Amino acid sequence: MDKAVVGMSGGVDSAVAAYLLKESGYEVIGVTLRTWESDDGSESLCCDIDDARSVAQRLGIKYVPVNCTSDFQKHVADPFAEVYLRGMTPNPCIECNRYVKWDKLLYYANVVGAKYIATGHYASVIKKDNGRYTLKTAFHSEKDQTYMLYKLTQEQLAATLMPLGGLSKDEVRQIARDADLPVAGKPDSLEVCFVTDGSYADYIEKTIPDKVCEGDFVDESGNVIGRHRGIIHYTVGQRKGLGIALGSPAYVKEIRADKNEVVIGDEKALYSREILCRGINFMSIEGMSVGERVVCTVKVRYRHPGQRATVEMIEDDAVKITFEEPVRAATPGQSAVFYDDDNCIIGGGIITAVLG
């Protein structure tokens, strides 16, 4: 039997992934990565060791919690606060998947002689005809998680199993009930996993209290129209919680960290045709030459359905993306992920600028 190390968060998805692999004949070892502990002792919302251990006992598999709090602090928590202070909106799950979860699971798999690692993500690992690995969107698009995984490397993908790619959430819960797994009815966690008390802004203010200060709301012409609480409280496209009344719907169009300004506009101001991305990771192809273009579908946030666009390599580590129709609320700090016509990831990168 091949060994598979399964990342178990304590939720129903990873529990069913472990169950399905065991039923398929793998020797399964459950691992929970302990990523975070707050000052009051609260654990990360995605490393519920008690529930994961209960599932492992029910399945009769070996189970080990692995501490990786220092790596999580370095690669996820600290950059999260720093990026917000630069006026951008980060996605910590993307960084955690690439630099913490997969690295630690592969390390432990090597220690115990396991051929594979596995997770409960809704996606499928595909090997293309060119020999490269990529991710294909989940069969049920409403649960697709490929956007969060676009930074994974070829080495990581080659050793990864994702048993849930063809299942719906309802089917996963039914499998858990049929298998009498103790987390079958456990609700999904939807918050930032290491913000266990209050909002993400509360966390940043507590972490870096001397870096957050009030500033000006300005309109698109630069006129001051009010005062804001600190740029970390806002993101592009935000409408609620602004605390200003202009007589018509107002949205955050841009955050200018260098001037400590939040630019306000109407909804039309949120739309743009061109964005710039850096930190590019390619999956299904080895790369692109400067000047090379690819027409594909691009998602600019997790819940974005994707829009047709041309991706052009303009520097060694930068692409310009031109959408066929204007895209709403492209946000610096978030990622743009490119998909081919087979719904497989071509690559992706961090949005660094909205060009117009």
N, C-alpha and C positions, 0 to 999 in steps of 0.2 A: 504493500500500500504506500502511495505517496503521502508525505506529511504536508499539512497545510496549517499555517499559523493564521488564525482568524482574529482580526481586530474587533473586540467586543466592547461596545460603549455602554452596555446595560439596557439598550433599547431593543425594540422588536425586530428591526431590520437586520442587525448584526447577529441576533439570536437565530433568526431563520436561516441566514447565510451559513452559520455553523451547523445547524441541523441538516440542511440540504447537502452539504459537503460530507458530513458523516454518513448520511443515507446513501451517498454515491460511492462510498468505499474509502474515503480519505481518512487517514489518521489525523484527527483534528486537535489542535492545541489552541485554547482560547487565551488571548492576551488583551488586557485593558491597559492603555497608556494613561498613566496618571499625569495629567498635563498642568494642573493648576490647583493651588490652594490659597484662598484669600486670607487676610489678616485674622478674620474671625473663624477660620477653620473650614469654611465652605469649599467644597470640591467643585471642579468644573462640571458644567451641566452635561458634558458628553463623556464623562468617565465615572459612571456609577458602578463602583466596584462590587457593592453588595448584590445588585441585581444581576450583573454579569456573572458573578460567582454562582448565584442561584441557578442561572441557566446552564452553566457548565456542569453543575452537579446533576441537574435533571437529565442532561445529555450523556453524562458519564464520561466527560472528556477532561483532560488535564487543563488546568487553568493557572495563569500567572499574571499578577499585576506588575507592571514595569514603570518605574519612575522616570519621567523625562521633563520635569518642571523647569530645569535650567535651560534646556533647549527651547522649550515653549516660550519662556520669558525672552530669550535672545531673538528668536526668529518670528514671533507672533505678537506677544503682548507689548514689548517695548516699541517695535516699529508701528504698531497700531496707533499708539498715542502720538508718536512723532509725525506720522503721515497726516493725521487730523490737524495738527498744529501748522502744517504746511498748506492748509486749505483744501485738502483732498479727502476723499471718502474711501478708505481701504476696505478690502474684503479679507478678514483674517483667516477664514476657512481655507482659502486658496493657498496661502502661505503655509498653514499648518499641514495640509495634505502633502505638499511637496517636501517641506524641510523637517517635519516632525513625524507625522504618522507613518509615511512610507519608509523613511529612513530607519526609524526605530523598529518597525515590523520586519523589515529586511535584515536588519542587524540581528534581531532575535532569531529569525528563521535560520540564519547562517549558524548561530550558536547551537541550535538543536538539530541541525541537519535537515531542515524542511525545504522542499523544492519550491513551494508556493507560499504566498501570503494571500489573504482574502479579506474583503470588506462587504458591508451590506449596502453599498451604494447602488443606485439605480442607473446602471450603464453597462456596456459590454465591451470587453477588450477584443480588438480585431487585429489580425495580422494581414497587412495589405500585400498585394502582389509584388511590390518592390521590396518586401522583407521588413518593412517598418511596422511598428505597433502603433495603434491609435485607439481612440474610444468612439464607440457608436452610441448615439442617443438611445435612451430607454424606449422600449416598445410603447409604453404608456407615457406620452410626452409630459403630462402634468407632473410627473415625479422625476423627470430627467435631472441628473446631477452632473452631467459631463462638464458644464460650465465651471464648476468648482474644482475640476481635476485636470485642467488643461496644461498645468505646469509639470505634470509627471514626466519623468525621463523614459527613454527607451528601456533602460535596465529595469526600472521600476515596473513598467507595464508588462515586460516579458515574464515577470514572476508573479503577476497578479491574476487572481480569479475574482469574478463578480457574479455570483449566482442569481442575483435578483433582476438582471437587465431585462428579462422578458416578462416580469410579473407586475401586477398592479398592487397598490397598497392594500386593497381589500383582500386580494389573494394571499398576500404575505400574512396578514392578520389571521386569515382562516387557517393557513398552514400552522401558525403558532398555536391557535386554539386546538386544532386536531392533534398536535404533538404535546399538548398540555404544558406549554412553556409558560413560566410564571409572569412574563412581561407581555403577554398577548394583547392586553388591553391598555398598555401604557401609552400615554399621549406622546406625540413628537415634541422635541424641544426646538423652538423657533428663534431663540434669542442668541446673542453673542455668548458663547459657552463660558467665558471667564468673567463676564459681568454678572455676578451672582446676586448683587444687591443694588437697586437703583438703575439708572440709565448708563449708556456708554459715556455720555458727557460727564456724569458724576464720577465715573471711574477715572477719566483723564484728569479732571480737576483735582481728584485726590492724589493721583500719581505725580502730576506735574503742576502743583497749585500756583506757582509763580509765573506760569507761562500763559495763563488764560486771562484776558482782560476785555473790557467792553470796547466797542468801536462804533463806527457809523454804518447805517444802512444808506446806500446811495442808489439813485436811479441810473438808467443807462447813459445819461449825460454827465454823471458825476455829481449831481446835486444831492446834498444831504437831506434825507427824508425821515430820519429817526436814529435811534441807538439800539445796538444789538448787545447780547449778553456775552459774546465771545464766539469766534468763528467755529469752534468745535460743536456748537449747538445746531449747526445748519449744514444742509447738503443741497446740491443742485436739484431743482424740481420741487423742493419743499414748499408747501403752502400753509399748513397748519403750524401754530405755535410761533409765528413771527412776532406777534405783539404790536403790529402796526395796522392802522386803518387808512386805506387810500381811496375808499369809495368804489373800488372794483377789485376783482381777484388779483392777488399779488403772489409772485413766485420767486424763489431764489434762482437767479440766472447764473451767477458766478460768485466765487469767493476769492478775494484778493488778499492773500495772507501778508504780502509785503506791506500793504497799506492798512491791514486790519479792517478791511471793508467787505460788506456783503452787498452784492449788486442785486437789486430787485427789478423785475420786469413783468410783463403780462405773459400769458401762456405761449403766445407766438414766439416770444424771445427764447423759449426753451429748445426750439428746433434748430438743427444744424445739419449740414451735408458732409462736412469733412472733420475728421478727428486724427490726431497723431498718437501713436502707441510706441512704447519702448519696452525693453526687457522681453523680447520676443522668444517664445519657445515653440518650436515646430514639432509636430507629431507625425502626421502621415507622410510628410515630405522632409527631406534632409535640410532644406532651406531654400531661400530665394536669392537671386542675384540682384544687385542694385539696378533699378529700372524695370525689373520684372513685375508683371501684374497678374493677379488671379481674380476672377469673378466668382463670388461665392456668397454664402449667407453669413451674416455677422450678428452676434448677440452682444449687446453692450451692458447687460446686467442679467442677473440670474433668471428673473421672470420675464425677460424680454423674449418675444417669440422669434426674433431674428428678422433681418431685412437684407435684401440683395444689395451688394456693394462690390466695389473694386478695391482690392488690397494691393498697394504698390510699395515695393521695398525702396526706400529713399536713402537709407544709410545702412551700414552693416547691422545695426541693432534697432532700426526704426522703420515703421511702416506708416503710410498715409492711407486712410480709409475714406473712400468717397461713396456715399450712399446714393442709390437711384432715387429715393424719396427721402426727404429730411427725417432724421431720427430724433426722437424726443428725449431730452434730459440725459444726453451723454455726459458722464460725470468723471472728471479727473480723479484718479485713484482706483476706480473700478476697472474691470478688465473688458477687453473686446476679444471675443473668441470666434474664430473663422471655421465654418463647416462646409464640406463639399456636398455634392448632390446626393450622396449616399448617407448623409447625416453623420458623417465621421469628422472628427476634429482635424483640421489642417494645422492649426496653431492658434496662438493668441498672445496678447501682451497687455501691459498696463496703459490705460488712457492717460496721457500726460498733458494734452491740450485739445481744446475744441477750437477748430480753425475758422468755422463760419458756415 
